[in-house]
Amino acid sequence: MELSALNANQTDYRKLVSEHGSPLLVLDGDAIRKQYLSLQQALPGVALHYALKPLPHDAVVAILKDLNGYFDLATNGEVDLVRNVGVDPERCIHSHPIKRDSDIRYALDYGCSTFVVDNIVELEKFVAYKDVTQLLLRVSFRNPDTKIDLSKKFGCRQEEAIGLLCKAKELGLNVIGLSFHVGSQAVNPVRHSNAVAACNNIIREAAQFGVTLTTLDIGGGFPVSYDGNPIDIVEYCAPIREQLALLPEHIRVLAEPGRYICAPAVTAVSSVMGIAQRGEQTWYYLDDGVYGSYSGQIYDHMVYPLSFPYASGEPQLSVLSGPTCDSIDVIREDIMLPPLAVGEIVIGHVMGAYTWASATEFNFFRKANFVVVNGPCEINAVVAA
Ligand SMILES: *Cc1c(COP(=O)(O)O)cnc(C)c1O
């Protein structure tokens, strides 16, 4: 793992810990801006709706609002978050395929009126709101080689799409387009490009049934690097751009990137609480672990690059453990590390997506506090609990 590039960044983590405590998550607003703008460059003309799920943090929302961004919401809590930041509801879509009637009303009350459906039961829920809503039909494209196959749980089968579109028309519903999600951290863009091609066929077939679709939402899944080898997103998106160019001209294209926007923007800072020699291995017990910011190692199946900016000396066989009393709470085993002292700082990189969002306070170890650097115009250097 090549960490020298990551170490080159000059943040004084000791100072941050002395001011704000440990563990911390350092959110760099400039990294959020850079990610959003580079995906925009890779997908020109596509309206990028930040999916809040991987990092539902008000500073991220405020930064993207300053960039005139769009947002993808899935729950009432996410509605509250964007509303509190003052986001224009017309810049939001609600993409959870399965909702209670009360969830629909909650989003409508805010002013968000575009929703996603994928089955007949869900379509029928919108009959009551047919004059005030627009719908996207989510289609499933299975992706068995990703660990996070988001088309297993949601999306109608491609063969069902025309039937559902006709049924929606019969019910008087306003279905404006299709959506899909090919799976998170989709390392191969052929998933997206094949799905765009298949949706193009559905859009053209629907027209023959008198259903005019105007929108295609290509979801999230855009990957980031966890191993230090950079991914060129403009090159990654080339086959996707190629397929998008074949869509009928009137089609408006949206995307719902989550991980790509936020993952590289957060650095986790934790400290050694204690040290024990157990057999061959030196165990370091950190104040953050897999029940906390490193929860993505369990739920998101990612392994984060680590660095040890203040350590030096002969490497020894080591274990990095989280703080809780559970034995599953181990961040890394059998790694060679220079000796660390009690209180010494350990850094986790690329920790913005699906980390803090799924952290727990198991054993009453508090979730890490955020420090925001290069924040949005109004909120600078906020520390949010
Ligand atoms: C999780 C999710 C996203 C974000 O996916 P990433 O892989 O993080 O880009 C977008 N849309 C929907 C519907 C999701 O569930």
The ligand as a Gaussian input file, in Angstrom:
#p B3LYP/6-31G(d) Opt

LIG

0 1
 C      -27.009000       4.189000      -1.619000
 C      -27.688000       4.783000      -2.785000
 C      -27.021000       5.717000      -3.601000
 C      -25.560000       6.068000      -3.435000
 O      -24.779000       5.032000      -3.903000
 P      -23.173000       5.132000      -3.988000
 O      -22.771000       3.778000      -4.380000
 O      -22.717000       5.538000      -2.623000
 O      -22.862000       6.168000      -5.007000
 C      -27.727000       6.292000      -4.652000
 N      -29.019000       5.966000      -4.876000
 C      -29.690000       5.080000      -4.110000
 C      -31.112000       4.789000      -4.426000
 C      -29.038000       4.454000      -3.053000
 O      -29.701000       3.558000      -2.310000

